[in-house]
């Protein structure tokens, strides 16, 4: 795979697994993360295994200067960018009224503005070259909305809408736009949450889907695939049946989540925040 791929949120979880899968397939990968040392560690380990190559860089997707510097460093190391995998994301879980306003802003900044910022900075160069691919890791929450994840679901709905519109705008330019929609994945982001009747995925499951999408671009990629059929079925059911199906499929995260586990994640990843 003679491609240069940049991956955001690459220091752990899905991002780290994606870096490994892409390098194993022969790609040159620029790994970016808010914790730059984590990105460099992931990239170094992947590069040692080969046959591709990787380098790690500092990246704060909420800052334009940081994102621009990341892309410049990536180009200097591996040449023009072929694929941008937007993976960075954060999630708060709990009753909507208890969510601090600063946490709401943080989720919007990372999950939505980070995707938009990456597209604005990376895609114009792809258009100029007549080829490229934007792959965004969204979530099943782009199409369903679990109780306890109101803002997170809103950010993922926004990402799906943005990428759908971007795909229409870029038609004919040679730049493809894909959205990957996994269910609950065994990562730090999902710590303490419930996964319902669908098995909890591993980061490698999502990384494999990303690799397959880079090789054969598709607009929407569900992980696992069968969830797409369930969502389509839900959409054609009458009101009461639809609601019953959603209750059976989608866990109530307010009731099912372990607050102690989430509190640790919230403190460490979202910071010590307070409501305005």
PAZAPA-4460 file (N, C-alpha, C; in steps of 0.05 Angstrom, whole numbers, plus 32768, in hexadecimal, padded with zeros to 4 digits):
% residues 276
    n_x    n_y    n_z   ca_x   ca_y   ca_z    c_x    c_y    c_z   seq   type   mol
   8011   7FE8   8000   8000   8000   8000   8012   8019   8000     1      X     A
   8015   8025   7FE8   8027   803C   7FE6   8017   8056   7FEB     2      X     A
   800F   8059   8004   7FFF   8070   800C   800B   807D   8024     3      X     A
   8007   8098   8026   800E   80A7   803E   7FF4   80AC   804C     4      X     A
   7FF1   80A1   8065   7FD8   80A4   8074   7FDE   80B2   808E     5      X     A
   7FCE   80C6   8095   7FD0   80D3   80AF   7FB9   80CA   80C0     6      X     A
   7FBF   80C4   80DA   7FAB   80BA   80ED   7FAB   80CC   8105     7      X     A
   7F94   80D7   810C   7F92   80E8   8124   7F89   80D6   813C     8      X     A
   7F8E   80DF   8154   7F87   80CF   816C   7F95   80B5   816B     9      X     A
   7FAF   80B5   8163   7FBD   809C   815D   7FCD   8091   8174    10      X     A
   7FCB   809D   818B   7FDB   8095   81A2   7FD2   807C   81B0    11      X     A
   7FB9   8074   81AC   7FAE   805C   81BA   7F95   8053   81AB    12      X     A
   7F8A   803C   81B4   7F70   8033   81AB   7F6E   802F   818D    13      X     A
   7F58   8038   8181   7F53   8035   8165   7F69   8041   8154    14      X     A
   7F72   8059   815C   7F87   8067   814D   7FA0   8057   814C    15      X     A
   7FA9   804D   8162   7FC2   803D   8163   7FBF   8023   8153    16      X     A
   7FA8   8016   8155   7FA4   7FFE   8146   7FA3   8004   8128    17      X     A
   7F98   801B   8120   7F97   8022   8104   7FB3   8028   80F9    18      X     A
   7FC3   8035   8109   7FDF   803A   8101   7FED   801F   80FB    19      X     A
   7FEA   800C   810E   7FF6   7FF2   810B   7FED   7FE3   80F2    20      X     A
   7FD3   7FE4   80ED   7FC8   7FD6   80D6   7FD1   7FE2   80BC    21      X     A
   7FD2   7FFD   80BB   7FDB   800A   80A2   7FF8   8005   809C    22      X     A
   8009   8007   80B1   8026   8002   80AD   802A   7FE5   80A4    23      X     A
   801B   7FD2   80B0   801E   7FB6   80A9   8016   7FB1   808C    24      X     A
   8005   7FC3   8081   7FFD   7FC1   8065   8010   7FD0   8052    25      X     A
   8024   7FDD   805E   8038   7FEA   804D   8036   8008   804B    26      X     A
   8023   8014   8059   801F   8031   8057   8034   8040   8067    27      X     A
   8037   8059   8060   8047   806C   806F   8033   807C   8080    28      X     A
   8036   807B   809A   8022   8086   80AC   802C   809C   80BD    29      X     A
   801E   80B3   80BD   8024   80C9   80D0   8010   80C7   80E6    30      X     A
   8019   80C1   80FE   8008   80BD   8115   8008   80D7   8126    31      X     A
   7FF0   80E2   812B   7FEE   80FA   813B   7FDE   80F6   8154    32      X     A
   7FE6   8102   816A   7FD7   80FF   8183   7FDD   8117   8195    33      X     A
   7FC9   811D   81A6   7FCD   8132   81B9   7FE4   812C   81CB    34      X     A
   7FE8   8112   81D1   8000   8109   81E0   8014   8100   81CB    35      X     A
   8025   8112   81C3   8038   810C   81AE   804A   80F5   81B3    36      X     A
   8052   80F1   81CC   8063   80DA   81D2   8055   80BF   81CD    37      X     A
   803B   80BF   81D2   802B   80A7   81CC   802B   80A1   81AF    38      X     A
   8026   80B6   819E   8026   80B3   8181   8041   80A9   8177    39      X     A
   8057   80B4   8182   8071   80AB   817A   8077   808E   8182    40      X     A
   806D   8086   8199   8071   806B   81A2   8062   8057   8190    41      X     A
   8049   805E   818A   8039   804D   8178   8046   804B   815D    42      X     A
   804E   8062   8152   805A   8062   8138   8074   8053   8137    43      X     A
   8084   8056   814C   809E   8048   814D   809A   802A   814E    44      X     A
   8087   8021   815E   8082   8004   8160   8078   7FF9   8145    45      X     A
   8066   8008   8138   805B   7FFF   811E   8071   7FFE   8109    46      X     A
   8082   8013   8109   8098   8014   80F5   80AB   7FFD   80F8    47      X     A
   80B1   7FF5   8110   80C4   7FDF   8115   80B9   7FC5   810A    48      X     A
   809E   7FC2   810A   8092   7FAA   80FF   8090   7FAA   80E1    49      X     A
   808E   7FC3   80D5   808D   7FC6   80B8   8075   7FB8   80AC    50      X     A
   8075   7FB5   8091   808A   7FBE   807E   8087   7FDC   8076    51      X     A
   8072   7FE9   807F   8070   8006   807A   8080   8016   808E    52      X     A
   807A   802F   8091   8089   8040   80A3   8075   8053   80B2    53      X     A
   807E   805E   80C8   806D   8070   80D7   807D   8083   80E7    54      X     A
   8071   809A   80ED   807E   80AE   80FE   8068   80BB   810F    55      X     A
   806E   80C2   8127   805B   80CE   8139   805F   80EB   813E    56      X     A
   8049   80FA   8141   804B   8117   8144   8037   8121   8159    57      X     A
   803C   8138   8164   8029   8145   8176   8012   8150   8164    58      X     A
   7FF9   814D   816F   7FE2   8158   8160   7FCB   815D   8173    59      X     A
   7FC3   8176   8174   7FAA   817E   8182   7F96   8185   816D    60      X     A
   7F82   8174   8168   7F6F   8179   8152   7F5D   8191   8157    61      X     A
   7F5E   819C   8170   7F4D   81B4   8176   7F5C   81CE   816F    62      X     A
   7F74   81CC   8165   7F84   81E4   815F   7F8C   81E4   8142    63      X     A
   7F86   81F9   8133   7F8D   81FA   8117   7FAB   81FA   8113    64      X     A
   7FB9   8209   8123   7FD6   820A   8120   7FE3   81EF   8125    65      X     A
   7FD9   81E1   8139   7FE4   81C6   813F   7FDE   81B3   8128    66      X     A
   7FC5   81B4   811D   7FBE   81A2   8108   7FCE   81A8   80EF    67      X     A
   7FD1   81C2   80E9   7FE1   81CA   80D1   7FFE   81C1   80D4    68      X     A
   8009   81C3   80EC   8025   81BB   80F1   8028   819D   80EE    69      X     A
   8014   818E   80F7   8014   8171   80F5   8014   8169   80D7    70      X     A
   8003   8175   80C7   8002   816D   80AB   801C   8175   809C    71      X     A
   8028   818C   80A4   8041   8195   8098   8057   8181   809F    72      X     A
   8058   8179   80B8   806D   8166   80C0   8069   814B   80B2    73      X     A
   8050   8143   80AF   804A   8129   80A2   8053   812A   8085    74      X     A
   804D   8140   8077   8055   8143   805B   8074   8144   8058    75      X     A
   8081   8151   806B   809E   8152   806A   80AA   8136   806D    76      X     A
   809E   8126   807E   80A9   810B   8083   80A2   80F7   806D    77      X     A
   8089   80F8   8064   8080   80E2   8052   8074   80EC   8037    78      X     A
   8075   8106   8032   806A   8110   8019   804D   8117   801A    79      X     A
   8040   811C   8003   8024   8124   8002   8012   8110   8010    80      X     A
   7FFD   811A   801D   7FEB   8109   802C   7FD6   80FC   8019    81      X     A
   7FD3   80E2   801B   7FBF   80D4   800B   7FA5   80D0   801A    82      X     A
   7FA7   80CA   8034   7F8F   80C3   8044   7F92   80D0   805F    83      X     A
   7F7C   80DC   8069   7F7B   80E7   8084   7F66   80D6   8093    84      X     A
   7F6E   80C9   80A8   7F5C   80BA   80BA   7F57   80CA   80D3    85      X     A
   7F3F   80D6   80D5   7F38   80E6   80EC   7F2C   80D4   8101    86      X     A
   7F3B   80CF   8116   7F33   80BC   812B   7F30   80C9   8146    87      X     A
   7F3D   80E0   814B   7F3D   80EC   8166   7F20   80F1   816F    88      X     A
   7F1A   80E9   8188   7F00   80ED   8193   7EFF   80EA   81B1    89      X     A
   7EEC   80F7   81BE   7EE7   80F5   81DB   7ECA   80F2   81E0    90      X     A
   7EC3   80E7   81F7   7EA7   80E2   81FD   7EA1   80E5   821B    91      X     A
   7E8D   80F4   8222   7E82   80F6   823D   7E69   80E5   823E    92      X     A
   7E65   80D6   8254   7E4D   80C6   8258   7E40   80CD   8272    93      X     A
   7E26   80D2   8272   7E17   80D8   828A   7DFE   80E7   8283    94      X     A
   7DEE   80EE   8297   7DD5   80FE   8292   7DDC   8118   8284    95      X     A
   7DCC   811F   8270   7DD2   8137   8260   7DD5   8150   8271    96      X     A
   7DC4   8153   8286   7DC4   816C   8295   7DDC   816D   82A8    97      X     A
   7DEA   8157   82AC   7E01   8157   82BD   7E1B   815C   82AE    98      X     A
   7E1A   815C   8294   7E32   8160   8283   7E3B   817D   8285    99      X     A
   7E54   8182   828F   7E5E   819D   8291   7E60   81AA   8275   100      X     A
   7E5B   81C3   8274   7E5B   81D1   825A   7E76   81D0   824D   101      X     A
   7E8B   81D1   825C   7EA6   81CF   8251   7EAB   81B4   8244   102      X     A
   7E9F   819F   824F   7EA1   8184   8244   7E92   8183   8229   103      X     A
   7E7B   8190   8228   7E6C   8191   820F   7E7D   819E   81FA   104      X     A
   7E89   81B5   8200   7E9A   81C3   81ED   7EB2   81B2   81E4   105      X     A
   7EBD   81A3   81F7   7ED5   8193   81F1   7ECD   817D   81DC   106      X     A
   7EB6   8170   81E0   7EAE   815C   81CE   7EA9   8167   81B2   107      X     A
   7E9C   817E   81B1   7E97   818B   8197   7EB2   8193   818A   108      X     A
   7EC4   819E   8199   7EDE   81A6   818F   7EEE   818F   8183   109      X     A
   7EEF   8179   8191   7EFF   8162   8188   7EF0   8152   8173   110      X     A
   7ED7   814A   8179   7EC9   8138   8168   7EBF   8144   814E   111      X     A
   7EB6   815D   814F   7EAB   816A   8137   7EBF   817D   812A   112      X     A
   7EC7   8191   813A   7ED9   81A5   812E   7EF4   8198   8126   113      X     A
   7EFD   8184   8134   7F15   8176   812C   7F13   8169   8111   114      X     A
   7EFC   815D   810B   7EF7   8151   80F1   7EF6   8167   80DB   115      X     A
   7EE7   817C   80E1   7EE4   8192   80CD   7EFF   819F   80C8   116      X     A
   7F0E   81A3   80DD   7F28   81B0   80DB   7F3B   819F   80C9   117      X     A
   7F3B   8185   80CE   7F4C   8173   80BF   7F45   8174   80A1   118      X     A
   7F2B   8173   809C   7F22   8174   8080   7F2A   818E   8072   119      X     A
   7F26   81A4   8080   7F2D   81BE   8074   7F4B   81C1   806E   120      X     A
   7F5B   81B5   807F   7F78   81B8   807C   7F84   81A3   8069   121      X     A
   7F79   818B   8068   7F85   8176   8058   7F78   8172   803D   122      X     A
   7F5E   8175   803B   7F50   816D   8022   7F57   8180   800B   123      X     A
   7F59   819A   800E   7F60   81AB   7FF6   7F79   81A1   7FE7   124      X     A
   7F8D   8198   7FF5   7FA5   818E   7FE8   7F9F   8174   7FD8   125      X     A
   7F8D   8164   7FE4   7F85   814C   7FD6   7F76   8153   7FBC   126      X     A
   7F64   8166   7FBE   7F55   816F   7FA6   7F68   8179   7F91   127      X     A
   7F7C   8188   7F99   7F90   8193   7F86   7F9F   817C   7F78   128      X     A
   7FA4   8166   7F86   7FB2   8150   7F7A   7FA0   813D   7F6B   129      X     A
   7F85   8140   7F6F   7F72   8130   7F61   7F6D   8115   7F6D   130      X     A
   7F76   8111   7F86   7F71   80F8   7F94   7F76   80FB   7FB2   131      X     A
   7F68   80EA   7FC1   7F6B   80EB   7FDE   7F53   80DE   7FEB   132      X     A
   7F55   80DB   8005   7F40   80CC   8013   7F3E   80D6   8030   133      X     A
   7F27   80DE   8038   7F22   80E6   8054   7F12   80D0   8061   134      X     A
   7F1D   80C4   8076   7F0F   80AE   8084   7F0B   80B8   80A1   135      X     A
   7EF2   80B9   80A9   7EEC   80C3   80C4   7EE0   80AD   80D5   136      X     A
   7EEC   80A9   80ED   7EE1   8095   8100   7ECA   80A3   810F   137      X     A
   7EB2   809C   8108   7E9B   80A7   8116   7E92   8093   812B   138      X     A
   7E79   808A   812A   7E6F   8077   813E   7E53   806E   8135   139      X     A
   7E4B   8057   8140   7E2F   804F   813D   7E1D   8065   8149   140      X     A
   7E28   8075   815B   7E19   808C   8166   7E13   80A2   8152   141      X     A
   7E1E   809F   813A   7E17   80B1   8124   7DFB   80AB   811A   142      X     A
   7DF0   8093   811F   7DD6   808C   8116   7DC3   8085   812D   143      X     A
   7DCE   807E   8144   7DBD   8079   815C   7DC7   808C   8171   144      X     A
   7DB7   8090   8186   7DBE   80A3   819B   7DB8   8097   81B6   145      X     A
   7DCC   808B   81C3   7DC7   807F   81DD   7DC2   8093   81F3   146      X     A
   7DB0   808D   8205   7DAC   809E   821C   7DC6   809F   822B   147      X     A
   7DCD   80B7   8234   7DE6   80BB   8242   7DFD   80C4   8231   148      X     A
   7DF8   80C6   8216   7E0D   80CE   8204   7E03   80E4   81F1   149      X     A
   7DF3   80F6   81FC   7DE5   810A   81EB   7DF8   811A   81DA   150      X     A
   7E0C   8127   81E7   7E1E   8138   81D8   7E30   8127   81C6   151      X     A
   7E3A   8111   81D0   7E4B   8100   81BF   7E3C   80F7   81A6   152      X     A
   7E23   80EE   81AA   7E13   80E6   8193   7E0F   80FD   8180   153      X     A
   7E0A   8115   818B   7E07   812C   817A   7E20   8132   8169   154      X     A
   7E37   812F   8176   7E50   8133   8167   7E54   811F   8150   155      X     A
   7E4C   8106   8155   7E4F   80F2   8141   7E3A   80F4   812B   156      X     A
   7E22   80FD   8132   7E0E   8103   811D   7E19   811A   810C   157      X     A
   7E26   812E   8118   7E31   8145   8109   7E47   813C   80F6   158      X     A
   7E58   812A   80FF   7E6E   8120   80EF   7E63   8111   80D6   159      X     A
   7E4F   8101   80DA   7E43   80F2   80C4   7E37   8106   80B0   160      X     A
   7E28   811A   80BA   7E1C   812E   80A8   7E31   813D   8099   161      X     A
   7E47   8146   80A7   7E5C   8155   809A   7E69   8145   8084   162      X     A
   7E70   812C   808A   7E7E   811B   8076   7E6C   8115   805F   163      X     A
   7E52   8112   8064   7E3F   810D   804E   7E3E   8124   803B   164      X     A
   7E3C   813D   8046   7E3C   8155   8036   7E57   8159   8027   165      X     A
   7E6D   8153   8035   7E87   8156   8029   7E8A   8143   8012   166      X     A
   7E80   812A   8015   7E81   8117   7FFF   7E73   8121   7FE6   167      X     A
   7E5C   812D   7FEA   7E4D   8138   7FD3   7E5C   814F   7FC6   168      X     A
   7E68   8160   7FD7   7E77   8177   7FCC   7E90   816F   7FBD   169      X     A
   7E9C   8159   7FC5   7EB6   8150   7FB9   7EB2   813D   7FA2   170      X     A
   7E99   8136   7F9C   7E94   8124   7F86   7EA2   812D   7F6C   171      X     A
   7EB1   811C   7F60   7EBF   8122   7F47   7EDA   812E   7F4B   172      X     A
   7EE3   8132   7F63   7EFE   813D   7F68   7F13   8128   7F6B   173      X     A
   7F0B   810F   7F6F   7F1F   80FA   7F74   7F24   80F5   7F91   174      X     A
   7F17   8105   7FA3   7F1A   8102   7FC0   7F01   80F3   7FCB   175      X     A
   7F06   80DE   7FD9   7EF1   80CE   7FE4   7EED   80D4   8002   176      X     A
   7ED5   80D0   800B   7ECE   80D6   8027   7EC0   80BD   8033   177      X     A
   7ECB   80B2   8048   7EBF   809A   8055   7EBB   80A0   8073   178      X     A
   7EA6   8093   807D   7EA1   8095   809A   7E9F   8078   80A5   179      X     A
   7EAE   8073   80BA   7EAE   8058   80C7   7E9D   805A   80E0   180      X     A
   7E8A   8048   80E3   7E77   8049   80F9   7E78   8030   810A   181      X     A
   7E8A   802F   811D   7E8B   8018   812F   7E77   801A   8146   182      X     A
   7E70   8003   8151   7E61   8002   816A   7E75   8005   8181   183      X     A
   7E6F   7FFD   8199   7E80   8002   81B0   7E9A   7FF3   81AD   184      X     A
   7EB1   8001   81B0   7ECB   7FF5   81AD   7ED9   7FF5   81C8   185      X     A
   7EE9   7FE0   81CD   7EF7   7FDD   81E6   7F0F   7FF0   81E7   186      X     A
   7F09   8009   81ED   7F1D   801E   81EF   7F19   802E   8208   187      X     A
   7F2B   8040   820D   7F29   8052   8224   7F0F   8063   8222   188      X     A
   7F08   806B   820A   7EF1   807C   8206   7ED8   806F   8210   189      X     A
   7ED6   8054   820C   7EBD   8046   8213   7EBE   803A   822F   190      X     A
   7ED3   8040   823F   7ED6   8034   8259   7EBD   8037   826A   191      X     A
   7EB3   8021   8275   7E9D   8021   8287   7E81   8022   827A   192      X     A
   7E80   8023   825F   7E67   8024   8252   7E5D   8008   824B   193      X     A
   7E43   8006   8243   7E37   7FED   823C   7E36   7FEA   821E   194      X     A
   7E37   7FD1   8214   7E37   7FCD   81F7   7E1E   7FBF   81ED   195      X     A
   7E0C   7FB9   81FE   7DF3   7FAD   81F6   7DF6   7F91   81EA   196      X     A
   7DE6   7F8B   81D5   7DE6   7F71   81CA   7DFB   7F6D   81B4   197      X     A
   7E08   7F82   81AC   7E1E   7F80   8198   7E38   7F7D   81A7   198      X     A
   7E49   7F6A   819F   7E62   7F66   81AD   7E73   7F7F   81AD   199      X     A
   7E82   7F82   81C2   7E95   7F98   81C4   7EAC   7F93   81B0   200      X     A
   7EB1   7FA6   819F   7EC6   7FA3   818B   7EE2   7FA8   8197   201      X     A
   7EF6   7F9E   8189   7F12   7FA4   8190   7F1C   7FBA   817D   202      X     A
   7F30   7FCA   8185   7F3B   7FDE   8173   7F44   7FD2   8159   203      X     A
   7F4E   7FBA   8159   7F57   7FAD   8140   7F40   7FA8   812D   204      X     A
   7F28   7FA4   8137   7F10   7FA1   8125   7F0C   7FBA   8115   205      X     A
   7F0D   7FD1   8122   7F09   7FEA   8115   7F20   7FF1   8102   206      X     A
   7F39   7FEB   810B   7F50   7FF0   80FB   7F4F   7FE0   80E1   207      X     A
   7F45   7FC7   80E2   7F42   7FB6   80CA   7F2E   7FC3   80B7   208      X     A
   7F18   7FCE   80C2   7F04   7FDB   80B2   7F10   7FF5   80A5   209      X     A
   7F20   8003   80B3   7F2D   801B   80A8   7F3F   8013   8091   210      X     A
   7F4F   7FFF   8095   7F62   7FF5   8080   7F52   7FED   8067   211      X     A
   7F3C   7FDE   806B   7F2C   7FD5   8055   7F20   7FED   8046   212      X     A
   7F19   8002   8055   7F0D   801A   8049   7F21   802A   803A   213      X     A
   7F3A   802B   8044   7F4F   8039   8035   7F55   802A   801B   214      X     A
   7F54   8010   801C   7F59   8000   8003   7F41   8002   7FF0   215      X     A
   7F29   8002   7FFA   7F11   8004   7FEA   7EFE   8018   7FF6   216      X     A
   7F00   8031   7FEF   7EEF   8046   7FFB   7ED1   8040   7FF8   217      X     A
   7EC3   8044   800E   7EA6   8042   800F   7E9B   8059   8020   218      X     A
   7E83   8063   801A   7E79   807A   8029   7E75   8074   8047   219      X     A
   7E68   805E   804E   7E63   8058   806A   7E6B   803B   8070   220      X     A
   7E7A   8037   8085   7E84   801D   808C   7E7C   8016   80A9   221      X     A
   7E69   8004   80AC   7E61   7FFC   80C7   7E72   7FE5   80D2   222      X     A
   7E78   7FE7   80EC   7E87   7FD2   80F9   7E78   7FCB   8113   223      X     A
   7E6C   7FB2   8115   7E6A   7F9D   8100   7E56   7FA4   80EB   224      X     A
   7E58   7F97   80D3   7E47   7F9E   80BD   7E29   7F9A   80C2   225      X     A
   7E23   7F86   80D2   7E06   7F7F   80D5   7DF6   7F95   80E3   226      X     A
   7E04   7FA7   80F1   7DF6   7FBD   80FF   7DE9   7FCF   80EA   227      X     A
   7DF5   7FD2   80D2   7DE9   7FE3   80BE   7DCD   7FD9   80B7   228      X     A
   7DCA   7FBF   80B5   7DB0   7FB3   80AE   7D9C   7FB9   80C4   229      X     A
   7DA4   7FB7   80DD   7D93   7FBD   80F4   7D8A   7FDA   80F4   230      X     A
   7D9C   7FEC   80ED   7D94   8008   80ED   7D81   800E   80D6   231      X     A
   7D86   8001   80BF   7D73   8005   80A8   7D58   7FFA   80AF   232      X     A
   7D57   7FE3   80BD   7D3D   7FD8   80C6   7D2F   7FEC   80D9   233      X     A
   7D3E   7FF6   80EC   7D33   8009   80FF   7D26   8021   80F1   234      X     A
   7D33   802A   80DC   7D2A   8042   80CE   7D0F   803F   80C0   235      X     A
   7D07   8026   80BA   7CEE   8022   80AB   7CD8   8018   80BD   236      X     A
   7CDE   8013   80D7   7CC9   800A   80E9   7CB7   8021   80F2   237      X     A
   7C9E   801B   80F8   7C8D   8030   8104   7C96   8038   8120   238      X     A
   7C8D   804F   8129   7C96   805B   8142   7C9B   8049   815A   239      X     A
   7C86   803B   8163   7C88   802B   817B   7C9C   8014   8178   240      X     A
   7C9B   8007   8161   7CAD   7FF1   815C   7CCA   7FFB   815A   241      X     A
   7CCD   8013   814E   7CE8   801E   814C   7CF3   8024   8168   242      X     A
   7CE2   8030   8179   7CEB   8036   8194   7CF2   801C   81A4   243      X     A
   7CE2   8007   81A0   7CE7   7FEE   81AE   7D02   7FE2   81A4   244      X     A
   7D06   7FE4   818A   7D1F   7FD9   817F   7D37   7FE8   8189   245      X     A
   7D35   8002   818B   7D4B   8012   8195   7D51   800C   81B2   246      X     A
   7D3C   8009   81C2   7D41   8002   81DE   7D4F   7FE7   81E1   247      X     A
   7D48   7FD4   81CF   7D55   7FBA   81D0   7D72   7FBA   81C6   248      X     A
   7D77   7FCC   81B3   7D92   7FCD   81A6   7DA6   7FDE   81B5   249      X     A
   7D9C   7FF5   81BF   7DAE   800A   81C8   7DAD   800D   81E7   250      X     A
   7DC3   8007   81F5   7DC3   8009   8212   7DBE   8025   821C   251      X     A
   7DAF   8027   8232   7DAC   8041   8240   7DC6   8045   8250   252      X     A
   7DD7   8057   8246   7DF1   805A   8253   7DF0   8068   826E   253      X     A
   7DDA   8077   8273   7DD7   8083   828D   7DD4   806D   82A2   254      X     A
   7DC3   8059   829B   7DBD   8043   82AE   7DD4   802E   82AF   255      X     A
   7DE1   8029   8298   7DF3   8012   8296   7E10   8018   829B   256      X     A
   7E18   8032   8299   7E34   8039   829B   7E3E   8039   82B8   257      X     A
   7E57   8031   82BB   7E64   8031   82D5   7E6E   804E   82DA   258      X     A
   7E62   805D   82EC   7E6A   8079   82F0   7E86   807D   82FA   259      X     A
   7E90   806A   830A   7EAB   806D   8315   7EC0   806B   82FE   260      X     A
   7EBC   8058   82EC   7ECE   8054   82D6   7ECD   806C   82C3   261      X     A
   7EB5   8076   82BE   7EB2   808E   82AD   7EBF   80A6   82BA   262      X     A
   7EBC   80A9   82D4   7EC7   80C0   82E1   7EE5   80C2   82DD   263      X     A
   7EF2   80AC   82DE   7F0F   80AB   82DA   7F16   80B4   82BE   264      X     A
   7F08   80A9   82AA   7F0C   80B1   828E   7F07   80CF   828B   265      X     A
   7EF0   80D9   8296   7EE9   80F5   8293   7EFF   8107   829E   266      X     A
   7F09   8100   82B6   7F1E   8110   82C2   7F37   8111   82B1   267      X     A
   7F3F   80F9   82A8   7F59   80F7   829A   7F58   8102   827D   268      X     A
   7F42   80FD   826F   7F41   8104   8253   7F34   811F   824E   269      X     A
   7F1F   8125   825D   7F10   813E   8259   7F19   8154   826D   270      X     A
   7F29   814C   8280   7F35   8160   8292   7F23   8166   82AA   271      X     A
   7F2D   8176   82BB   7F1E   8180   82D2   7F0D   8197   82C9   272      X     A
   7EF4   8192   82C4   7EE3   81A6   82B8   7ECC   81AD   82CC   273      X     A
   7EC1   81C5   82C8   7EAA   81CD   82D8   7E97   81DB   82C6   274      X     A
   7E7D   81DB   82CD   7E69   81E8   82BD   7E6C   8206   82C0   275      X     A
   7E64   8215   82AB   7E65   8232   82AC   7E4E   823D   82BD   276      X     A
***
